[in-house]
Amino acid sequence: MSETDVPEDHPRYASLVTRHRIEAGVEKGITSKQGLIAQGRGEAFDYLLGERTLQSADNAARAAAA
């Protein structure tokens, strides 16, 4: 995924770009897989603080899993 694959108006744009940059860093040996784990924990913590999944994102996830 490149940064341009995600529309800037996507509700999780910043998060997805950050994750992509960490993935690229892992591939280049700059960071470790633990960086991905830490980023994921941060995402989970956001939900604990009250962030909610948009209905459209929930619908898309359910359709993809069907």
Buried (B, 14 or more C-beta within 10 A) or exposed (E): EEEEEBEEEEEBEEBBBBBBBBBBBBEEEEBEEEBBEEBEEEBEEEEEEEEEEEEEEEEEEEEEEE
